[in-house]
Amino acid sequence: MKRINRVAVLGAGTMGARIAAHFANAGVPSYLFDIVPPDADGPMRNRIAAAGLEAAGKSKPAAFFEPSLARLVTVGNFEDDLKKLHDVDWIIEAVVENLEIKRELLKKVEAVRRPGTIITTNTSGLPVAKIAEGFSEDFRRCWFGTHFFNPPRYMRLVEIIPGPETDRAMIDTAARFCDTRLGKGVVFAKDTANFIANRIGTFSVLNVMRLMQEMGLSIEEVDALTGQAVGWPKSATFRTLDMVGLDILNHVVSNMKQDAEHRHAGPLVPGVPEFFKQMLARKLLGDKTKSGFYKKLKANAAHEEQRLALDWKTLEYHPRQKPRLPVLDMAKNIEEIGPRVRMLLGLDGAGSKKTENASAFLWSALADLWTYSANRVPEISDSIVEIDRAMRLGFNWELGPFELWDAVGVEATVERMKREGRAIAPNVEKLLASGQKSWYTDDPEIPSGHAFWRTDANHYAPVLVPSGVLSVAVAKKSKGVVKKNAGASLVDLGDGVGCIEFHSKMNSLGADIISLITQSLRSHGSGDPFDAFVIANDAANFSVGANLMLLLMSAQEEEWDEVDLAIRQFQGMTQAIKFSPKPVVIAPFGMTLGGGAEITLHAPARQPHAELYIGLVEVGVGLLPGGGGCKEMLLRAVDSAAELRQGMRAPSGLAESVELMETMKKAFETIATAKVATSAHEARRLGFLSDSDGITMNRERVLADAKSRALELVRAGYVPAVPRTSITAPGENILATLKMGIHLMRQGEHITDYEVKLGSKIAEVLCGGNITSGTAISEQYVLDLEREAFKSLCGEKKTQERIQYTLKTGKTLRN
């Protein structure tokens, strides 16, 4: 395959600049070009591109894994710098969505582009083939669409839209690069208006607006019904539109109208409602104009921001109200999405008039969505799989439309549609006429574990996954579960590698997980089938930390022996990970907090996802890391100082104290301020990862990469670590300096008396206690300090108040 060493992005607007930023995240240098401002000279000729790059650097959420990666983006302009395109391997056009503007720029690009260079458009809905109409044969051979979703770093979907003459090798090169280097889920779409995700998503939004008006629901009620209850994002319908921008939706809808007229898409596509047109006229465009379906007011005297909601009937704002929908309260108690949505649709026939209205709304919204989606095959895609993937990756739906239809029940819902006289999609009629009752079926004999219904052939076919993509769920079906309890399972990944999977709520760490990890890593009899272990799971987050409820109950009852035992068991688990005779690779991702971070710190090797939010956040609930987290940060500080001295060839004495002081201050600040890395790159800088740890860009590849890393360690003749017994304690000198810093923070009224106590405990543990600097201490000695400090803090009233607040709100209490 063609190698991608440098790219060029043409257009430094919101999307273009952030696409360049994400290539920088992947370590790929890029050019970022835009127009020359009128009457600009010298460096000012690059002002627009430079402003785009600066905006990407300041964007929230951050476009770059680390700010320093912006150095990989070189700005320029369309008049002076197009000749540099000769040196790149991939050109991405991302200028304004205007056909003639795109074609005019691309004619200039064609004159300087090296033959064989991949060139793509990031258009969100214009006809890809029409943009390149009349260009050279080589240009058309290398031309196709690559539609990134905003923001490119976080939205995993990229739609690839081939042109009629595109060379398949070019598509395969871009697809492989997007998958492995950019971490994208690649979906192949046909060259139809708005492609796949925007086509289905826009229909859903327009239909929701229509139903809202017909049933007299409010903005708040619709967002409550179309959010997490049905497996869609928390931002639901209208909060999402505010973030995207109402003008952007209007543009996408205009593509859809033209397509409907041209392709006779039918009456299922609603028009833009009148109130929406009035909002556009009044510039109520969402977050970009600070007013849309919602409007945020500045903080009041209590430092609380207030969000107002729009009344779509009057276009006036009122304080946002929490909808009173009993059906949603009932739904909260149902964890599985299929049974939950069935209940929401009113299939049990119970509920008040308001509940019935809410259920009728959801039923119509989903029934129309299912029919519309089924009618789009093969128009926008040849398979249901691409549609489901596009909606999961591009709109963050938990399940795509066909997956959700299966979960609710295809046969039962179609029967209801028929009773109500609704149109039935021919594709679903063929499915049911063939004697099948679902779009997907399980098949443990194929790598993905699933087969899908081919509407063109009327039989099931394997859901294909790229090599290197693996999930715990598929491994369970194909290889099996060796043992399990309520919180964790030991799963056979094959090739002599076992996977310890967490499956407690939010993957919080309780006695079940601790027990299974400890037993699995310490039992090495003749019947042990594994040569190595991976700790990973398929959830949204690796682990949010320890289960605080049991700890709080023991502390309130003053059962200190129970607290002591719990800490010892947690420490025993982390030490079992670190000193296991067989290699253990941790594969963290998403939120990896508190105890989750401590587990990660103890691994012989780590294979994290690039989107890693890791931190020792125990201070937020008035505690310190008690499972070996302080010990591991101390070891990293001591070892880092020694490496710095060695690199500087500095003599012992003052230089030693200076270097150790700096690394100890960094470790203290990381724990005492509960720093959370916002990427794996930052996690490495904070000391949570080592330089030898790999980073996987694609979430779907993390488990397979971790397994490969574990097998590498086995083949290399893995030798387990042994507990260290001669750690040079920072001791009383550095402890005094850290305590002075704490004192000054209190004098400046930046922290409370309680936080002085908390910070002092952390400093004492990190320094090995108030002992002579340079004293040799052991890992177990530091663990004992941790445990005693942790227990003493558990007895503090303010600590218990913080834990209670966190359990109630999911947030941490500052004071």
N, C-alpha and C positions, 0 to 999 in steps of 0.2 A: 504494500500500500504506500501511497505517497506520504511523505513526512510533512508535518506542519510545524515549522520552526519559527515563523513570523507571520503575523496577520495584519491586515489593514481594515479599519472600520471607517466608513465614509458617512459622516453625520455625527455630530457630537451633542445631540440632544439627550434627553433623559435616557432613552434606550441605548443609543450608540455608545455614549460614554460609559454606561454600566456594563455593556457587553465587553468593551475593551478592559474594564476593571476586572471582569471575571476571567478573561484570558490571562491577565496578570496574576490572578489567584492561582491559576494553573501553571504559572512560571513561564508563560509564553509572551514575548515582547510584541508590541503592536504599535502601529501608527494610528492616530486619531485625527482625521481631517474634517474641516468644515469650510464654509465660505469665508471670503475676506470681507471685513466690515468696510463700508464706504469710506474713502479717503484715508485709509489706514496705511502707515509706513512701518518698516522695520519689524521688530517683534510683535507690534500691535496687529500685524496682518494675521497672526495666529490667535487673536484675542478670543474669538468665539469658541474655537476648539479648546483653548486653555480654560475658559470659563466652564465649559462642559466637564472637563476633567476635574476642576476644582469643586464643582457641584457634586460630582460623584464621590470625591474624597470627604465631603461634609455630609453626605446623605445619611439618613436614618430610616431603616436599619442600614448599617455600614455596607458599602459596595465592595470594599476591599477586606480581605482577611486581616491584613495589617496595613496601616497607612504607608509604610515604606515601600509597599509593592507598586505604588503609583509611579515609581521610577522606571517601570517597564513600559510605560505608555509615553510615546513621543508625539507631541501635537504638531499640526501643520495645517496647510490650507489647500483648496482645490486648484489654485492658480499657480503656486510655486512648487508644490511638492508631489504632484501626481506621478512624476517620473520615478519616485521611490517605490511605486507599486511594482516595478519590475523585479524587485528583490523579495517580494512576499510570496507565500504559498497559498494564501486564502484571502480574498477580498470580500467584505461584507458590506453591502449597501444598506444604510439605515437613515436615509434622509426623509423629508416630509412625505406623507402619503398622497402624492400627486403623480399620476402616471407620466406626464410630460417632463416634469422636473427630474424624475428618476431616469428616464430615457436620455435626456440631454446630458446628464452627468455621466452616464454609462458609455455614451459615445466617446467622451474624452478618455474614459478609462480604457476602452478598447484599443485606443491608439498607443497606449504605453504598456499595457498588460503583456506579460510574458505568456506565450502559448502554453496551454496545459495548466494554467493557474486556476484554481477553483474560484468561482465568483458566485455569490448568492445574494438574495434579497431578504431583508427582515420584514417585508411587508406583512401587515396583519390581515390582509384580505384582498388586495388587488390581484388580478389574474397574473400569475407568475410568467406564463408563456407570452402573454401580451407585452410585458415589459421588455423582453428580449427579442421581440419580433423584428426581423430584418437585419439582425446582427450576424457576424461571421459564423461560419460553421463551427470553428473551434470554440468561440464564445458560447454558442448555444449548447455545445457538447459539455461544457464545464459549468453551465448555468442551472440553478434550481433555487428553491426557497428554503430558508432556514429561519423559522419563526420562533424567536425566543420570547419568553413571557417575562413580564416585569414584576418585581426586580430580578434580573437574570441570575444573581447569586443564589437566591432563595427558591425561586420557582423552578421546579425540576424539569418541566416540559420543554422540549424543542420539537416543533413539527417540521418534518422535512417533506418538501413538496417538489417532486421531480417534474421537469419539463418534458415535452414530447420527444426531445432528442438528447436528453441528458445521458452521459456515459455512466453506467452503473458503478464502475470503479470509483468515480468521483463521489458518488453518493455514499458508497461503502466507507470511503476514507473519512468523510465528514461525520458520518454516523458513529463510526468507531471512536473518533476523536471526541465527539460530544459526550459519548458514553463514558469512556475511561479517563479522559483528561479534564473534562468540564463537569462530570458528574451528572449528566443529563439522562432523563428517560426519553428515548427517541421514539416518536410516533410518525409513521408514514401516512401522509394525507394526499387526497386528490386535489387538483387545481380547481377547486370550487370556492365560491365566496365564503370568506371567513374560515375556510379549512374545516377543522373538526371541533376543537374545544370552543372557540368563539361562536361557531354555528349553533352548537347544542346549548351552550351557556346563555347566549343572547335570546334564543327562543324561550328558555326557561324564565329568564328575567322578565321579558315582555308578557309572558303568560301569567306570571305571578302578579304583575301590575294589573292586568285585565281582571283577574279573579278578585284581587283586593277591592277594586272599584265595584264589581258586581255584588260582592258580599258585604261591603261596607266595613271592612277591617281597617285598622290603623297601621301606620308605618311600624310602630313598636310591636304590634301583634304579629305582623307578617315576619318581622325579623326573628321573633321568638319561635315561630313555627318553622322557619326555613334555615335554622342554624344547626347546632349540634344534635338536636333531637332527631333529625333525619340523616345525620352523618355528614352534614355540610359544615363549613367553617363557622366559627363563633361570630364572625362579622356578617354572616347570613347574606341577605339580599341588598338592603339599602345602605348598610354601613360599608359593604364591599364596593358598591357603586360610588360612594363618596370618595373612597380611596383611589379608585380607578379614574374617576372623573366623568361627569355626565356628558361632557362634550365628546369624550372618547367613545362612550356607548353609542351616542347619536351617529358618529361616523361609521361605526361597525354596523349599525342598523341600516344605514344608507346602502352599504354593500349588499346587505341581505335583501333589501327591497329590489334592487336591480336584479339580483339573482333569482328572486321569486318571480319577477316578471319574465325573465328570460327562460327559466327552467320550469315554470308552472308548478311551483312548490306546493300550491294548495292553500286553503283557508286556515290552516293551523298556525300560521305566523301572524300574531297580532301586530297591529300598528303601534306607533309611539303614542301614548295617551296625551290628552290635551294639557293636563297639569304638568307633564314633563316638558312639553314645549314651552310653557310659560316659565318654568324654572330656567330653561336655557336662555330665554329672552331676558330674564332678570339677573343672569350671571350667577345663579345658584348652582355652581358646578361641582361642589364637593369640597374636599380638603384644600384644593389649590386656591379656592376663593374664600375659604374659611366658613362657607355656608353651603349646605346641600340638603340632603334629607335630614341631616343632623347639624347642629351648630354648637360649637364649644365656647362657653364663656370663661373668662379669666377666673383665676382662683379667688375665692372669697376670703373673709377674715379667718376662717378655719382651714385655709390652705387647700380647700377642696375645689376642683374644677367641676363645673356644672355643664351637662350636655342637654341641649334642647332638641326636641323632635319636631318635624314639620307635620302640620295638618294638611294633607294633600288636597282637601276640599277647599280650604281658604288660603293656602300658602302662607299661613302664619305659624310662628313657632310657639311651643309651650314646653314647660319642663317635662323631660322624658319620664314616662310612667312605666312601671313594670306591669306587663299585661297579666290579667287574672284569668288564666286558662287552666282549669283543673286537669285537663287531659295532659298538659305538660308536666304537672306535678306527679301524676301517675307514671308518666314515661320515665322519670328520673330513677325509678326503682327497677327498671329493666335494662340490664347491661348489654345484651346482644341486640344488634341493630335490627335484625329481621323481626323478632317478636315485638320489639319496641315500635317499629313503624306500623306493623299490623294493628297494634293497639291504637296508635295515633289515627289511623285511617277509619276508626270506628267500626271495625269488623265485629266487635263484641256487642254492638247495638246499645251500649249504655252511655249515660252522660246527660248533662243539662242541655238546654237549647244553645248556649254559648259554646259548649263542648262540641255539640253536633255541627255547629257552624264552622268551628276550627277544623274538625275532622273532614267536613265536606270540602273545605278549601284545600287541605292537603291532598285529599283523594283526587280532586280535579287536577291539581298541579302535577302530581306524579303520574296519573293515568295519561294525561296529555304528553308529558315528557317521555314516557315509555313508548307511546305510539309514534311520536315524532322521531325519536331516535331509531326505532325499528324501520321506519320509512326512509331513513337516510342511508341504508345499506342496499345497494352498493354505491349510491350517489357520491358520498363524501369519503367512504372507506369500503374496502372489500370485506372487512370483518368487524364483528362486534368488539373484538379484543382491542383494536386501535381506539375505538370510541371510548371504551371504559378506561383505558390507560390515559387517554388525553384528559378526561374529566378528573381523574384522580390526581394526575401530576400538574395539570394546568389550573384547576379550580379548587384543589385540595379537598375534593370529596372523598369520604371514607370508602365509598363504593361507587363505581360507575353505574350508569343507568341500567344496564343489563344485569350487572351483579346485584344491584339493589332489587331489581324485579325478581330475580331468583330468590333472594332472601325473604321477600314478602310472599312469594308464591305466584308463579306465572299462571297456572291453571285457574286458581281461585280469582285472581284479579281480572282475567279475561272473561270469566263467567259473569262477573259483576258488570264489566263494561258492556257486555251483550245485553244484560237485563236492562241497563240504562239507555240502550240504543246508541252507544258510542261507536265510532268507527273503529274497526279492528285492523291493525297492520297486517298485510298479506304475509309478511315474514313470520309473524308469530302464529298465524293460522296454519302455515305449513309445518312449523315446529310441532304444534299440538296434533295436527293430523298425522304426523309420523309416529305418534305414540310416545313422544318425549314430553317432559314436563319442566325442563330447565334449559337455559342457554349454555350452562357449563355443567361438566360432570367431573368427578375426581377420577384420576387414573395414576396410581402410584408407579406404574411402569415407565412413565415418561418423565424427563428431568424437571419439568415445571410442576408436575403433579396434577395438572388440569388439562381437560380438553374442552373445546368450544364448538358450538353448532355452526357449521358452514351453511349459510343461507343459499349459496349458489349450488351446493352439492347435496344438501339434505342429509348430512351425516356429521358426526363429531370428528374433529381433527385436533392434534396436539397444540396446546398453547406453547409456542416456541420462546425460549429464553436464551440470551447470548451466553456463550461459554464464560464461566467465572461469576455468574449470578447464582446465588444460593440463599435459601432462607431456612430458618429453624423449622417452620411449619412443614415445608416439603421434606426435610430430613426426617421429621417424625413419621411421616407417611411411608417413606421409602425404606428407612433403616430401623426406625422404631425407638421407643423410649425405654431406657435401661432401668431407671427407677425415678420416682417422683414423689412429691408431697404437695401440700396445699400452696406452697410458695415458689417451688422450683422443680426443675426436671433435669435429668441427665440423659442427653440425646446422643445417639450414635451418628456421627457425621460421615462415617466410612473412613477407610485408610488408616485405622487405628487412632482416630481423633474423636474424643468425646466433647460434647458441648453442654455446659451448665447454663440453663436458661432460667431467668426469673420470670414469674407470671403472677406476682402479687399485684394489688392495686397500685398503680403508678410505679411498680417495681420497688416499693419501699422494702427495706431490709429488716426482716424479722427473724424469729428463731428458726422457722422452716428453712429459709435460704441459708442461714449460717450453718445449720446442721448438715444440709445436703452438700454444701461446698466442702466443709471440713471432713466429712465422711468420705466423699469421693476422692479427695486429694491425699488422704492419709491411708486409704485401704489399697494396698498394693500386693495382694496375694497372687497365687498362681492363676486364679481365674480372672484376673483383671484384664479386660480386653483392650485397654487403651495405652498408647505410648505417649500421648500428649493431650492437653485439654485447652479448650477455648471457653471463655465466659462471654456470652453474647445473647441477644434476644431480638425479636422482630418488632418490638413496641416502638412508640414514638420517642421514648426517652430511655436511656440505659438504666438510671435509677435516681430517684429524688432524694435518696438518703435513708436513714434509719427510721423505723416505725416509732414515732414519738409517743403514741397513746399509751403503750404499755410502760414506757419509761416514766411518763408523768404519773400514772397510777401508782407505781412503786414508790416514787419520790414523795407523793402526797401522803402515802401510808407510812412513810419513813421505813420502808423495808430495804435497808441499806445493803443487807446481804444479797438480796435479789438484784439490786443495782450493780453491786460488785461482780456477781456471777455473770450478768448480762454483758458487762464490759469485758470481762475475761474471755467469754466465749467469742465476742466480736474480734478481740485481739487474736485469739487462737485461730480464727478463720483467716485473717489477713496474713498471719505468719505461715499458715498452711499453704497459702498461695505463693508467698515469697520463697519458701524453702522446700517446696514440693520436689520430690525426686524426679518428677517428670515435668517437662516444660509446660507452663501455663501462659497463654496469650489472652489478654483482655482486649475486647473490641468495643470501646465506649463510643457513644454518639449522643447527640441531643443533650438534654439535661443530665449531667453526671455530677451530682451534688452531695456534699457531706460524706456519708459512708460510701456512696458510689465512687467518689473521688479517692477515698482511702483504699478501696479495693483496687482501683486503677494504679495507684502509686506503688502498690506492693508487687505488681506483676513483673516477672522476668522480662517480658516484652509486651508491647502494646501495638494495636493496629486500629487507630481511631478513624472515625469519619471526619472529614474536613469541618463539618458543622458540629463542633463539639463545644458545649457550654459547661465547663468543669470548674469547680471551686470548692474549697473547704469553707462552708458557709455556716458552720455551727454557731458562731458568735451571734448570728441573727436570732437564735433562740436562747442566748445566754450561756452557751456551752463552748467547749473547745474540742477539737478533734480528739476522740478518745480511742480510736481503733488503730492507732499507729500513724495517723496523719502527721502529727507534730514530729514524731521520730523520723519519718521519711523526709520531711522538709528540712530537719536538722542535718540529716546525712547529706542531702543535696547541697546545703549551704557549706558544710565542712569540705566536701569533695570539690565543689566548685572553687572555693578559695584556694585549695591546694593546687588545682589546675592552673588558676590564674598566676599563682606564685611561680609555678614551674615554667609557665610560658614567658613570664617576665624575667626569669632567672634571678628572682629577688632573694636576698638573704633572709634568714629567720629574724624574728624580733619585730620591729616596728612595721615593716612591710606586711608581715604575717598578720598582725593585729588589724591593720587597715583593710586588707583584703577580706579577712574573716568578718570584720565589722560590716562591710558593705553587703556581703552575701547573707549575713544574719538579719540585717535590717530588711532586706528584700523578703526573706522568709517570714519574718514577723509581720510585715505589712500585708503580705498575701493572706495570712490567717486572720490577723486582727481586724482587717477591713473587709473580710469575706470577698476577696477579689474573685470574680468569675471570668474566665477566659471566654471570649466571644468567637473563637475559632481554634482549630487544632494548632495553627501556627502560633497564636498567642499563648496557648497552653504550653507549648514548648518553651517559650520565652519565660513564662512564670515558673517553670520547673516541674510541671505536671507530666510532661513527656520528655524523653531523652532524644538526643540527635539520631540515635539508631532506630527509633520507632518510625515505621512507615505511616503515611497518611493516605487514606483512600478517599477519592473525590466522590465516587458514586455510592450512595447508601446501600444499593442492592448488591454491591460487591464486597462489603465490609466483612461478612462472615467467611466467604471463600478466601479472601486475602488473609484473614486471621488464621484460617486453617492451614494455608500454604506456609505462613510464617512459623506455625507450630511444627510442621513437618520439616522445615529447614533446620530448626533447632535440634530436632531428633537426628537428622542426617549428619549434623555437625558434631555429634557426640556430646549432647547437652550435659553439662556438669552443674548441679544445683548450687545455689549460694549457701553459705554457712553464716550463722548469726555472728555479727561483729562484736568483739569484746574489748576493743581498744580504740574507741572513738575519742578524739580530742575534744573535751568539753569546752565550749566557749566560756562557761563559768561566770564568776562574779564580776569580772571587768566589763564584759559585754552586757551582762544583765543590768548593771548600774546605768549604762548608757541608754538601754532601752527603757528603763524605768524613768530616767530623766525626760525622755521624749514623751512618755505617758503623762508625767507631771506637767510638762509645758502645755500639752493638749488640754489638760484640765484647767490650767491657769487661764488659757485663752477661751475657756467655756465652750470648747468644741466637743467635749465628751462629758458624761456624768460621773458621779462618784462610783456608781455601780460599774460603769464601763472601765474605770480605773482598776477596779478589782479584777474584772475580767481580763483586761490587757496584761495586768501583772502576772496572773496565773499562766497565761500563754507564754510570756517572756521567761518565766521561771522554768517551765517545762522545756522550752526550746534551748535554753542555756545549760540544761542539765542540772538545774538547781543553783543555789547560792554556794558554789564550791570553788575551789582554787582553779583558775583558768589553766587549761592544759591537762587537767586530771583525766585519766583514761576511764571511760565509762562504757557500758555495754548497751545493746539494743534493748534487752530486757529491763535494764535500769530505767531507761527513758519510758518504756511502756508502763512501768510501775508509777512513775511520776504522772504520766497522762491519766492513768486510772484514778489515782488519788485526787488529782485536780478536778477531774470530771465529776467524781462523786461529791466533792465539796460544793461545786457549783449547782449540782442538782438540788441541794438543800436550800438554796437561796430562793426566797419568795419571788423576787423579780424574775428569776429564771423560769420558775413555774408559770408565772403570768405570761411570759413571752411564749412559752410552749403552748399554753392554752389559746393565746391569740392566733398563733400560727395554725393550730389545728382547726380553729373556727373559721379563719378567713383565707388560709393559704398564703398569707403574707407574713413578713417579719416585722416586729415592733422595734422601732428605733430607740425609744427611751423607756 
